[in-house]
């Protein structure tokens, strides 16, 4: 994701490079809105899925038996980043960075039981990934978690911290926040943290409910939270004046507006809606990948 730039310069972080060419006003905004919750924009839309369901069924009849809406949303997001790289920026220490990778976080249950234990997974994608690459990478990580009897790195870190008494735990969290602010968190903690990444996504359709506007966390640097819900039906009037039944999936996005200007964010959402509505384009890599400024 770093384009033609190689190597690490002073001021860069492990997970991204400092953007030095942004206008002064853009670089000033994070000092005004210090917390991610202060700078959260909320976006909602609905995806008409009648044709998409036919496409998914055809894929499931071949070699992609578990292909579903989760993979489509992820593939559309990855493709959007390939064309609108600024949505993969993040804020740390009141500075704006371009992330090196596309890192998606998802909370999964180890079984389908209501009281089953939850854990976080983090999957790394490339801007050239197709929906088939997304399917493979996501499913491999989910199966790895469900098949394993031991905790993953995220659970190991949480378990270690929770052994501390309350006052030491608060101190430890304060130290972690300070290290994160100046970019000194160890790579192992960054890899394990569900609060550091490009996007966190939740499939509320699997729970049979509509999506929510989920908050994004002040700790870490996740700039996007995407939630999509269950399928719903709606009766509408077509162009000839006849009533027709259509199927939709609603989705909600919470985003950190400090990473880029509002017009860019809106355009990015249009790109994502286009790729969601034209999933066949996700079967092939993008013809061109655009890279962020320096």
N, C-alpha and C positions, 0 to 999 in steps of 0.2 A: 504493500500500500504506500510505500515511500516514493514511488515514481523512480526517477533517475538518480535520486539522492542515495548515497551509500555512506555508511559510517555514522558516528554519533558526535554531535557538536555539544559544546558547553551550553547548558540550559535544557537539553533534551532529557527525557525520562526513559525508563526501561520500556514502557509500553507505547511511547509515541514521541514525536519530534515537535519542538516548539515552533509555532508559526510566527515568523518575524516580519512578514510583509503585510500583515493586516492593517487596515486604517486605524489611526489612534483611537477613534471613538469605539470601535469594536473591542479593542484591547482594554479600554477603560471600563466598559460595562461590567465585567466580573468584579470590579472593585466596589461598584455600587450595589449590585445584587450578589452578595457573597455566598448565599446558600442556594442549592439547587431548587429547593421548594419555592424560593422567592421568584425564581425565573421559569416556572413551569407553564408551558402552554398546553392546552387540551384540544385534541382534534378527534372528530368522530366521522365515520362514513359507513356505508353499507355496500356490500358486494352482491350483485345479482348472480346466482350460481347455477342457473338451469343448464347452460351449456358446459360449465365447469364440471358439474357432476357427471355428465356423459364422458368428458375427457378423463376424469379420475377413474371412472368405472373401466374404461378401456385400458388404462395403465394397470389397474389391479388385476385384470384378466391375463396380463402378460407376466413380466418378471417383477412387478412392483406391487406386491400384494397388500402392503400396508400404507400405500400412498394416500395422503389425506390433506385436509385443509392446513394442518400445521406445517407440512412440508411446503405447501404452496406459499403461505405467508412468509416463511423463512427465505425461500428462493426469491420471492419478489423483493424482500428487503435487501438481500445480498446483491441482486441485480441493480437495485436503486443506488446502493453504495458505489457500484461500479460506474455509474453515470453521474451521481451527485455525491462526490467523496466528502464534502463538508459535513454531511450528516453523521460521519464517523469520527468527528472531532470529540474532544472532551475538555473539561475544565479541571485543573488542579492548581492549588496555590494561586488562584486568581489569574492564571495564565491559560491560553488556549493552545491545545496540541492536536496534531493529526495522529490518529492511532495507527500503529504499525500493522495490525491485523484486524479482521472482522471477528469479534468474539461475542458469541451469543450465549446468554445464560438462561436456563430454564429450571424451574422447580418441578421435580417428578416424585411420584410415589413409587415405592419399591414393589407394591402390589396394588390391586384395585380396591382393597378394603378401605372403608371410610376412615378408620383409625390407623391406617398404615403409616409407617414412618416416611417423612419427606426428606429429600436431599436435593442439593443443587448440582447441576451439571454445567460445564462450560465447553462449548464446541467452537473450534477455529475454522473459519471458512475463508476461501479466496474469492476475489471479485470475479474471477473467471468461472466459478462453480456453476454448474447447471442444476436443475431441480433433482436430477439423479444423483449428483454428488452430494447435495444437501440431504437427500433421503438416506444415502449410505452412511454419511458421517454422523447424522443425528441418531439413526437407529443403532449404529454400533455403540455409541456412547450410552444410550438408554439401556441396551441389553447388557452392557458391561456393568452398569450400576445394579440392575435388577438381578443379575446372576451372582454378583459378589456377596459374600456373607460379611465381609469386613467393611468398615467405614471408608468413605473416600476422603480426600484431603480436606475438603470443607468441614466435614464432620469431625475429623481428627483435630483440626485447629479449634473448633468450637468446644470440643470435649476437654481439650487441654486448658483453655481459658476458664471454663466453668468449674475447674477444680480450685480456682483461687477464691479466697474470701471476697466479699462484696467490695470492700474498700480497695483491695489490690486489683480487682477486676476493673473497677472504674479507672484506676491509675493506668493499668495496662492498655485500656481502650484509648485513653488520652494520649499515651505514648504512640500508639498505632496511628492515631489521627495526625499527630505532629510529624511522624515519619512520612506519612502519606502526603502531607502538605508540601514537604520539601523534596519528595521523590526518592526517599530512601527506604521504602518498604522492600523487604527481600523478595526476589522473584518467586520464591516458593509460596509466599503469602498472596502475591498478586494472582498466581495461577489458581490458588484455592478459593480466593475471595469471590463470592457471588455479587459483590458490590462494585466490581471493576470489570468493564467490558463495553461493548458497543450497544447491545440491546438486551433487555430481559423480556421474555415473551411468556404469556400464559394462555393456555387453551381452556377457556371456561365452557366451551361447547361440550367437552368431555364430561362436565358436571351438569349439563342440561340447563344452563342458565345464560342470561345475557351478559355482555362484557361490562366491565367497570372502568372508571378512570382511576387507575392505580397511581399512587404517589411514586416519585423517584427519590432515591435516597440521598441525603446530604453527605453521608460517608461514602467514600469511593468516588467513582467518576462516570457511572452509567448515565448517558444522556437521554435514553429512550426506553419507555416501557410500553409494550404493545399487548393488548388483550383482545381476543376475539371470542364470540359467543356461539351459542347453538343456532341451528338453522331455524328460520321462521318463514311462514307463508304470508303473502299479502295479495289481496285482490286489487287490481288496478285497471284503468281504462287505457287501451292501446290507441294507436294513431287513427284507427278506423272507428273509434268510439265503442268498441266492444270490451266487455269485462274479461280480463285474463288473470289467472293465478300465477304468481311468480314466487320464487324462493330466494331468500337473502341470508347473508351472514353479516352481522354488525361487528364493527371493530372500533376500538378506542386507542388513541395514542397520547401519552404524556411525554413531553419533550422539553429539554433544556434550551430555551431560546437564545442563550448566550453564545452558543457554538457558531451560529451564523445568523444572517438577517432573516426577517419574517418572509420576504418574498422567496428566498431560497428554500426555506422550509416548506412553504406552500407548494412550490414547484416540485419538491422532492415527493410530497404526498401524492401529487398528480402522477408522477412517474410510477410510484408503487401501485396506485390504482390501475394504471395502464397494464402493468405486468401481471397483476392479479386477474385482470379481465382478459388477458391474452396469454394464457399459460403456455401455449405451444412455443412461444418465443424463449421460454425458460429451458426448453429441452436442448438448446445449443448454447455454447458460450457466447458472451457478447462480442460483437464485431470490433469494438474498441473499448478500452478501459481508460477512464479519465482519472487523473491524479490531482491531489490537493496542491494548493499554492505553497510556497516556501516563506 
